[in-house]
């Protein structure tokens, strides 16, 4: 079923919308949640919560791209769940991802003072467009989908240490770009 029809099902308040969404995007959402949480059971709960959030937000929202809309909901839900679980000291894997980006992306309070979140998102998207496709894909896979360095290094046929250095250079380039655009820390 195409996305427009699925969205229409949401607007009709037909519960089949959730089933269709899960069938079409369930693995995609699970990949995002698992990348952040690292525990299949927690990721599955997160996906269910995200599907519920989609049910509650459509309507009034009418996403232009259902896949991206769900990806954002799942990722935000997974990060919130991660923080809640971390507060209970269950695990600490995703903290590395968030801390790696912390040095180049302004903190939430600074972002609210300097610019809207949308502006920051636009700047990062514009920066990603300046990168070679391989670097852009690596950055997104690492920092959006939460894929591990060893997995990515294996696919790139390089040592994890070499990939770590490559990611460090990319983060430094992002930081320089954001500073040049007035979004410094």
Rosetta constraint file for C-alpha pairs under 8 A:
AtomPair CA 1 CA 5 HARMONIC 6.64 0.50
AtomPair CA 1 CA 6 HARMONIC 6.89 0.50
AtomPair CA 1 CA 20 HARMONIC 7.34 0.50
AtomPair CA 2 CA 6 HARMONIC 6.48 0.50
AtomPair CA 3 CA 7 HARMONIC 6.12 0.50
AtomPair CA 3 CA 65 HARMONIC 7.88 0.50
AtomPair CA 3 CA 66 HARMONIC 6.36 0.50
AtomPair CA 4 CA 8 HARMONIC 6.21 0.50
AtomPair CA 5 CA 9 HARMONIC 6.28 0.50
AtomPair CA 6 CA 10 HARMONIC 6.54 0.50
AtomPair CA 6 CA 17 HARMONIC 5.45 0.50
AtomPair CA 6 CA 20 HARMONIC 6.76 0.50
AtomPair CA 6 CA 21 HARMONIC 7.02 0.50
AtomPair CA 7 CA 11 HARMONIC 6.38 0.50
AtomPair CA 7 CA 17 HARMONIC 7.23 0.50
AtomPair CA 7 CA 58 HARMONIC 7.54 0.50
AtomPair CA 7 CA 62 HARMONIC 7.23 0.50
AtomPair CA 7 CA 66 HARMONIC 7.92 0.50
AtomPair CA 8 CA 12 HARMONIC 6.14 0.50
AtomPair CA 9 CA 13 HARMONIC 6.12 0.50
AtomPair CA 9 CA 14 HARMONIC 5.22 0.50
AtomPair CA 9 CA 15 HARMONIC 7.59 0.50
AtomPair CA 9 CA 16 HARMONIC 6.97 0.50
AtomPair CA 9 CA 17 HARMONIC 5.10 0.50
AtomPair CA 10 CA 14 HARMONIC 5.96 0.50
AtomPair CA 10 CA 15 HARMONIC 7.49 0.50
AtomPair CA 10 CA 17 HARMONIC 5.53 0.50
AtomPair CA 10 CA 18 HARMONIC 7.92 0.50
AtomPair CA 10 CA 55 HARMONIC 6.77 0.50
AtomPair CA 10 CA 58 HARMONIC 6.01 0.50
AtomPair CA 10 CA 59 HARMONIC 6.79 0.50
AtomPair CA 11 CA 58 HARMONIC 6.65 0.50
AtomPair CA 11 CA 59 HARMONIC 5.65 0.50
AtomPair CA 13 CA 17 HARMONIC 7.84 0.50
AtomPair CA 15 CA 19 HARMONIC 7.05 0.50
AtomPair CA 16 CA 20 HARMONIC 6.03 0.50
AtomPair CA 17 CA 21 HARMONIC 6.01 0.50
AtomPair CA 18 CA 22 HARMONIC 6.01 0.50
AtomPair CA 18 CA 51 HARMONIC 6.63 0.50
AtomPair CA 18 CA 55 HARMONIC 7.11 0.50
AtomPair CA 19 CA 23 HARMONIC 6.08 0.50
AtomPair CA 20 CA 24 HARMONIC 6.07 0.50
AtomPair CA 21 CA 25 HARMONIC 5.66 0.50
AtomPair CA 21 CA 26 HARMONIC 7.00 0.50
AtomPair CA 21 CA 51 HARMONIC 7.91 0.50
AtomPair CA 22 CA 26 HARMONIC 4.38 0.50
AtomPair CA 22 CA 51 HARMONIC 7.64 0.50
AtomPair CA 25 CA 29 HARMONIC 6.08 0.50
AtomPair CA 25 CA 67 HARMONIC 7.09 0.50
AtomPair CA 26 CA 30 HARMONIC 6.00 0.50
AtomPair CA 26 CA 47 HARMONIC 7.58 0.50
AtomPair CA 27 CA 31 HARMONIC 6.05 0.50
AtomPair CA 28 CA 32 HARMONIC 6.58 0.50
AtomPair CA 28 CA 71 HARMONIC 7.87 0.50
AtomPair CA 29 CA 33 HARMONIC 6.23 0.50
AtomPair CA 29 CA 47 HARMONIC 6.23 0.50
AtomPair CA 29 CA 70 HARMONIC 7.22 0.50
AtomPair CA 29 CA 71 HARMONIC 6.23 0.50
AtomPair CA 29 CA 74 HARMONIC 6.24 0.50
AtomPair CA 30 CA 34 HARMONIC 5.85 0.50
AtomPair CA 30 CA 43 HARMONIC 6.16 0.50
AtomPair CA 30 CA 44 HARMONIC 6.51 0.50
AtomPair CA 30 CA 47 HARMONIC 6.24 0.50
AtomPair CA 31 CA 35 HARMONIC 5.98 0.50
AtomPair CA 31 CA 145 HARMONIC 7.21 0.50
AtomPair CA 32 CA 36 HARMONIC 6.57 0.50
AtomPair CA 32 CA 71 HARMONIC 7.19 0.50
AtomPair CA 32 CA 74 HARMONIC 6.91 0.50
AtomPair CA 32 CA 75 HARMONIC 6.25 0.50
AtomPair CA 32 CA 144 HARMONIC 7.72 0.50
AtomPair CA 32 CA 145 HARMONIC 5.03 0.50
AtomPair CA 32 CA 146 HARMONIC 7.06 0.50
AtomPair CA 33 CA 37 HARMONIC 5.98 0.50
AtomPair CA 33 CA 38 HARMONIC 7.79 0.50
AtomPair CA 33 CA 43 HARMONIC 4.85 0.50
AtomPair CA 33 CA 44 HARMONIC 7.67 0.50
AtomPair CA 33 CA 46 HARMONIC 6.58 0.50
AtomPair CA 33 CA 47 HARMONIC 6.89 0.50
AtomPair CA 33 CA 74 HARMONIC 6.30 0.50
AtomPair CA 33 CA 75 HARMONIC 6.24 0.50
AtomPair CA 33 CA 78 HARMONIC 5.42 0.50
AtomPair CA 34 CA 38 HARMONIC 4.78 0.50
AtomPair CA 34 CA 39 HARMONIC 6.21 0.50
AtomPair CA 34 CA 40 HARMONIC 6.20 0.50
AtomPair CA 34 CA 42 HARMONIC 7.86 0.50
AtomPair CA 34 CA 43 HARMONIC 5.04 0.50
AtomPair CA 35 CA 145 HARMONIC 5.69 0.50
AtomPair CA 35 CA 146 HARMONIC 4.41 0.50
AtomPair CA 35 CA 147 HARMONIC 5.63 0.50
AtomPair CA 35 CA 148 HARMONIC 7.94 0.50
AtomPair CA 36 CA 75 HARMONIC 7.59 0.50
AtomPair CA 36 CA 78 HARMONIC 6.25 0.50
AtomPair CA 36 CA 79 HARMONIC 6.69 0.50
AtomPair CA 36 CA 82 HARMONIC 7.31 0.50
AtomPair CA 36 CA 94 HARMONIC 5.78 0.50
AtomPair CA 36 CA 145 HARMONIC 7.29 0.50
AtomPair CA 36 CA 146 HARMONIC 5.51 0.50
AtomPair CA 37 CA 42 HARMONIC 6.79 0.50
AtomPair CA 37 CA 43 HARMONIC 6.24 0.50
AtomPair CA 37 CA 78 HARMONIC 6.56 0.50
AtomPair CA 37 CA 79 HARMONIC 7.77 0.50
AtomPair CA 37 CA 81 HARMONIC 7.95 0.50
AtomPair CA 37 CA 82 HARMONIC 6.02 0.50
AtomPair CA 37 CA 93 HARMONIC 7.71 0.50
AtomPair CA 37 CA 94 HARMONIC 6.86 0.50
AtomPair CA 38 CA 42 HARMONIC 7.99 0.50
AtomPair CA 38 CA 43 HARMONIC 7.38 0.50
AtomPair CA 38 CA 93 HARMONIC 7.57 0.50
AtomPair CA 39 CA 43 HARMONIC 6.09 0.50
AtomPair CA 40 CA 44 HARMONIC 6.07 0.50
AtomPair CA 41 CA 45 HARMONIC 6.33 0.50
AtomPair CA 42 CA 46 HARMONIC 6.10 0.50
AtomPair CA 43 CA 47 HARMONIC 6.21 0.50
AtomPair CA 43 CA 78 HARMONIC 7.27 0.50
AtomPair CA 44 CA 48 HARMONIC 6.30 0.50
AtomPair CA 45 CA 49 HARMONIC 6.17 0.50
AtomPair CA 46 CA 50 HARMONIC 6.10 0.50
AtomPair CA 46 CA 74 HARMONIC 6.82 0.50
AtomPair CA 46 CA 77 HARMONIC 6.28 0.50
AtomPair CA 46 CA 78 HARMONIC 5.90 0.50
AtomPair CA 46 CA 81 HARMONIC 7.40 0.50
AtomPair CA 47 CA 51 HARMONIC 6.16 0.50
AtomPair CA 47 CA 74 HARMONIC 6.17 0.50
AtomPair CA 48 CA 52 HARMONIC 6.25 0.50
AtomPair CA 49 CA 53 HARMONIC 6.16 0.50
AtomPair CA 49 CA 77 HARMONIC 7.44 0.50
AtomPair CA 50 CA 54 HARMONIC 6.14 0.50
AtomPair CA 50 CA 70 HARMONIC 7.35 0.50
AtomPair CA 50 CA 73 HARMONIC 5.80 0.50
AtomPair CA 50 CA 74 HARMONIC 5.27 0.50
AtomPair CA 50 CA 77 HARMONIC 6.52 0.50
AtomPair CA 51 CA 55 HARMONIC 6.22 0.50
AtomPair CA 51 CA 70 HARMONIC 7.88 0.50
AtomPair CA 52 CA 56 HARMONIC 6.28 0.50
AtomPair CA 53 CA 57 HARMONIC 6.09 0.50
AtomPair CA 53 CA 73 HARMONIC 7.50 0.50
AtomPair CA 54 CA 58 HARMONIC 5.89 0.50
AtomPair CA 54 CA 70 HARMONIC 7.22 0.50
AtomPair CA 54 CA 73 HARMONIC 7.60 0.50
AtomPair CA 55 CA 59 HARMONIC 7.83 0.50
AtomPair CA 57 CA 61 HARMONIC 5.86 0.50
AtomPair CA 58 CA 62 HARMONIC 6.26 0.50
AtomPair CA 63 CA 69 HARMONIC 6.29 0.50
AtomPair CA 65 CA 69 HARMONIC 6.16 0.50
AtomPair CA 66 CA 70 HARMONIC 6.06 0.50
AtomPair CA 67 CA 71 HARMONIC 6.07 0.50
AtomPair CA 68 CA 72 HARMONIC 6.16 0.50
AtomPair CA 69 CA 73 HARMONIC 6.39 0.50
AtomPair CA 70 CA 74 HARMONIC 6.01 0.50
AtomPair CA 71 CA 75 HARMONIC 5.98 0.50
AtomPair CA 72 CA 76 HARMONIC 6.05 0.50
AtomPair CA 73 CA 77 HARMONIC 5.98 0.50
AtomPair CA 74 CA 78 HARMONIC 5.92 0.50
AtomPair CA 75 CA 79 HARMONIC 6.12 0.50
AtomPair CA 75 CA 144 HARMONIC 7.90 0.50
AtomPair CA 76 CA 80 HARMONIC 6.17 0.50
AtomPair CA 77 CA 81 HARMONIC 6.10 0.50
AtomPair CA 78 CA 82 HARMONIC 5.93 0.50
AtomPair CA 79 CA 83 HARMONIC 6.17 0.50
AtomPair CA 80 CA 84 HARMONIC 6.26 0.50
AtomPair CA 81 CA 85 HARMONIC 6.05 0.50
AtomPair CA 82 CA 86 HARMONIC 5.88 0.50
AtomPair CA 82 CA 94 HARMONIC 7.65 0.50
AtomPair CA 83 CA 87 HARMONIC 6.11 0.50
AtomPair CA 84 CA 88 HARMONIC 6.67 0.50
AtomPair CA 85 CA 89 HARMONIC 6.31 0.50
AtomPair CA 85 CA 90 HARMONIC 5.68 0.50
AtomPair CA 85 CA 91 HARMONIC 7.27 0.50
AtomPair CA 86 CA 90 HARMONIC 5.63 0.50
AtomPair CA 86 CA 91 HARMONIC 5.94 0.50
AtomPair CA 86 CA 92 HARMONIC 6.47 0.50
AtomPair CA 92 CA 96 HARMONIC 7.86 0.50
AtomPair CA 93 CA 97 HARMONIC 7.91 0.50
AtomPair CA 94 CA 98 HARMONIC 6.55 0.50
AtomPair CA 94 CA 146 HARMONIC 7.75 0.50
AtomPair CA 95 CA 99 HARMONIC 5.92 0.50
AtomPair CA 96 CA 100 HARMONIC 6.03 0.50
AtomPair CA 97 CA 101 HARMONIC 6.68 0.50
AtomPair CA 97 CA 142 HARMONIC 7.88 0.50
AtomPair CA 97 CA 143 HARMONIC 6.57 0.50
AtomPair CA 97 CA 146 HARMONIC 7.11 0.50
AtomPair CA 98 CA 102 HARMONIC 6.12 0.50
AtomPair CA 99 CA 103 HARMONIC 7.16 0.50
AtomPair CA 100 CA 171 HARMONIC 7.98 0.50
AtomPair CA 101 CA 105 HARMONIC 6.03 0.50
AtomPair CA 101 CA 143 HARMONIC 7.96 0.50
AtomPair CA 101 CA 171 HARMONIC 6.99 0.50
AtomPair CA 102 CA 106 HARMONIC 7.02 0.50
AtomPair CA 102 CA 107 HARMONIC 7.15 0.50
AtomPair CA 103 CA 175 HARMONIC 7.70 0.50
AtomPair CA 104 CA 171 HARMONIC 6.46 0.50
AtomPair CA 104 CA 172 HARMONIC 6.92 0.50
AtomPair CA 104 CA 174 HARMONIC 6.63 0.50
AtomPair CA 104 CA 175 HARMONIC 4.36 0.50
AtomPair CA 104 CA 178 HARMONIC 7.81 0.50
AtomPair CA 104 CA 184 HARMONIC 7.97 0.50
AtomPair CA 104 CA 185 HARMONIC 7.62 0.50
AtomPair CA 105 CA 175 HARMONIC 6.80 0.50
AtomPair CA 105 CA 178 HARMONIC 7.75 0.50
AtomPair CA 105 CA 184 HARMONIC 7.71 0.50
AtomPair CA 105 CA 185 HARMONIC 7.16 0.50
AtomPair CA 106 CA 110 HARMONIC 5.92 0.50
AtomPair CA 106 CA 111 HARMONIC 5.89 0.50
AtomPair CA 106 CA 183 HARMONIC 7.08 0.50
AtomPair CA 106 CA 184 HARMONIC 6.38 0.50
AtomPair CA 106 CA 185 HARMONIC 4.75 0.50
AtomPair CA 107 CA 111 HARMONIC 6.09 0.50
AtomPair CA 107 CA 185 HARMONIC 7.15 0.50
AtomPair CA 108 CA 112 HARMONIC 6.31 0.50
AtomPair CA 109 CA 113 HARMONIC 6.49 0.50
AtomPair CA 110 CA 114 HARMONIC 5.98 0.50
AtomPair CA 110 CA 185 HARMONIC 6.84 0.50
AtomPair CA 111 CA 115 HARMONIC 5.41 0.50
AtomPair CA 111 CA 116 HARMONIC 6.49 0.50
AtomPair CA 111 CA 117 HARMONIC 6.62 0.50
AtomPair CA 111 CA 120 HARMONIC 7.73 0.50
AtomPair CA 111 CA 183 HARMONIC 7.73 0.50
AtomPair CA 112 CA 116 HARMONIC 5.81 0.50
AtomPair CA 112 CA 117 HARMONIC 7.18 0.50
AtomPair CA 114 CA 183 HARMONIC 6.71 0.50
AtomPair CA 115 CA 119 HARMONIC 6.21 0.50
AtomPair CA 115 CA 120 HARMONIC 7.09 0.50
AtomPair CA 115 CA 183 HARMONIC 7.59 0.50
AtomPair CA 116 CA 120 HARMONIC 6.84 0.50
AtomPair CA 117 CA 121 HARMONIC 6.20 0.50
AtomPair CA 118 CA 122 HARMONIC 6.13 0.50
AtomPair CA 119 CA 123 HARMONIC 6.15 0.50
AtomPair CA 120 CA 124 HARMONIC 6.23 0.50
AtomPair CA 120 CA 183 HARMONIC 7.54 0.50
AtomPair CA 121 CA 125 HARMONIC 6.12 0.50
AtomPair CA 122 CA 126 HARMONIC 6.04 0.50
AtomPair CA 123 CA 127 HARMONIC 6.11 0.50
AtomPair CA 123 CA 178 HARMONIC 7.13 0.50
AtomPair CA 123 CA 181 HARMONIC 7.90 0.50
AtomPair CA 124 CA 128 HARMONIC 6.10 0.50
AtomPair CA 124 CA 174 HARMONIC 7.61 0.50
AtomPair CA 124 CA 178 HARMONIC 7.87 0.50
AtomPair CA 125 CA 129 HARMONIC 6.32 0.50
AtomPair CA 126 CA 130 HARMONIC 6.74 0.50
AtomPair CA 127 CA 131 HARMONIC 6.93 0.50
AtomPair CA 127 CA 174 HARMONIC 7.02 0.50
AtomPair CA 127 CA 177 HARMONIC 7.17 0.50
AtomPair CA 128 CA 136 HARMONIC 5.47 0.50
AtomPair CA 129 CA 136 HARMONIC 7.37 0.50
AtomPair CA 131 CA 135 HARMONIC 6.07 0.50
AtomPair CA 131 CA 136 HARMONIC 5.63 0.50
AtomPair CA 132 CA 136 HARMONIC 6.23 0.50
AtomPair CA 133 CA 137 HARMONIC 6.01 0.50
AtomPair CA 134 CA 138 HARMONIC 6.18 0.50
AtomPair CA 135 CA 139 HARMONIC 6.11 0.50
AtomPair CA 135 CA 170 HARMONIC 7.86 0.50
AtomPair CA 136 CA 140 HARMONIC 6.24 0.50
AtomPair CA 137 CA 141 HARMONIC 5.98 0.50
AtomPair CA 138 CA 142 HARMONIC 6.01 0.50
AtomPair CA 138 CA 152 HARMONIC 7.53 0.50
AtomPair CA 139 CA 143 HARMONIC 5.91 0.50
AtomPair CA 139 CA 144 HARMONIC 7.74 0.50
AtomPair CA 139 CA 167 HARMONIC 7.22 0.50
AtomPair CA 139 CA 170 HARMONIC 7.65 0.50
AtomPair CA 140 CA 144 HARMONIC 5.03 0.50
AtomPair CA 140 CA 145 HARMONIC 6.69 0.50
AtomPair CA 141 CA 145 HARMONIC 4.94 0.50
AtomPair CA 141 CA 146 HARMONIC 6.31 0.50
AtomPair CA 141 CA 147 HARMONIC 5.83 0.50
AtomPair CA 142 CA 146 HARMONIC 4.80 0.50
AtomPair CA 142 CA 147 HARMONIC 4.90 0.50
AtomPair CA 142 CA 148 HARMONIC 6.71 0.50
AtomPair CA 142 CA 149 HARMONIC 7.44 0.50
AtomPair CA 143 CA 147 HARMONIC 7.57 0.50
AtomPair CA 147 CA 151 HARMONIC 7.01 0.50
AtomPair CA 147 CA 152 HARMONIC 7.05 0.50
AtomPair CA 148 CA 152 HARMONIC 6.33 0.50
AtomPair CA 149 CA 153 HARMONIC 5.89 0.50
AtomPair CA 149 CA 160 HARMONIC 6.04 0.50
AtomPair CA 149 CA 163 HARMONIC 6.98 0.50
AtomPair CA 149 CA 164 HARMONIC 6.98 0.50
AtomPair CA 150 CA 154 HARMONIC 6.09 0.50
AtomPair CA 150 CA 159 HARMONIC 7.97 0.50
AtomPair CA 150 CA 160 HARMONIC 5.38 0.50
AtomPair CA 151 CA 155 HARMONIC 6.45 0.50
AtomPair CA 152 CA 156 HARMONIC 6.14 0.50
AtomPair CA 152 CA 160 HARMONIC 7.99 0.50
AtomPair CA 152 CA 163 HARMONIC 7.85 0.50
AtomPair CA 153 CA 157 HARMONIC 5.86 0.50
AtomPair CA 153 CA 158 HARMONIC 5.17 0.50
AtomPair CA 153 CA 159 HARMONIC 5.85 0.50
AtomPair CA 153 CA 160 HARMONIC 5.16 0.50
AtomPair CA 153 CA 163 HARMONIC 5.90 0.50
AtomPair CA 154 CA 158 HARMONIC 6.30 0.50
AtomPair CA 154 CA 159 HARMONIC 7.41 0.50
AtomPair CA 154 CA 160 HARMONIC 7.74 0.50
AtomPair CA 158 CA 162 HARMONIC 6.49 0.50
AtomPair CA 158 CA 163 HARMONIC 6.82 0.50
AtomPair CA 159 CA 163 HARMONIC 6.44 0.50
AtomPair CA 160 CA 164 HARMONIC 6.07 0.50
AtomPair CA 161 CA 165 HARMONIC 6.34 0.50
AtomPair CA 162 CA 166 HARMONIC 6.26 0.50
AtomPair CA 163 CA 167 HARMONIC 6.12 0.50
AtomPair CA 164 CA 168 HARMONIC 6.18 0.50
AtomPair CA 165 CA 169 HARMONIC 6.26 0.50
AtomPair CA 166 CA 170 HARMONIC 6.31 0.50
AtomPair CA 167 CA 171 HARMONIC 6.17 0.50
AtomPair CA 168 CA 172 HARMONIC 6.20 0.50
AtomPair CA 169 CA 173 HARMONIC 6.19 0.50
AtomPair CA 170 CA 174 HARMONIC 6.17 0.50
AtomPair CA 171 CA 175 HARMONIC 6.13 0.50
AtomPair CA 172 CA 176 HARMONIC 6.18 0.50
AtomPair CA 173 CA 177 HARMONIC 6.08 0.50
AtomPair CA 174 CA 178 HARMONIC 6.06 0.50
AtomPair CA 175 CA 179 HARMONIC 6.11 0.50
AtomPair CA 175 CA 184 HARMONIC 7.59 0.50
AtomPair CA 176 CA 180 HARMONIC 6.15 0.50
AtomPair CA 177 CA 181 HARMONIC 6.31 0.50
AtomPair CA 178 CA 182 HARMONIC 6.35 0.50
AtomPair CA 178 CA 183 HARMONIC 5.02 0.50
AtomPair CA 178 CA 184 HARMONIC 6.02 0.50
AtomPair CA 179 CA 183 HARMONIC 5.19 0.50
AtomPair CA 179 CA 184 HARMONIC 4.37 0.50
AtomPair CA 179 CA 185 HARMONIC 7.89 0.50
AtomPair CA 180 CA 184 HARMONIC 7.86 0.50
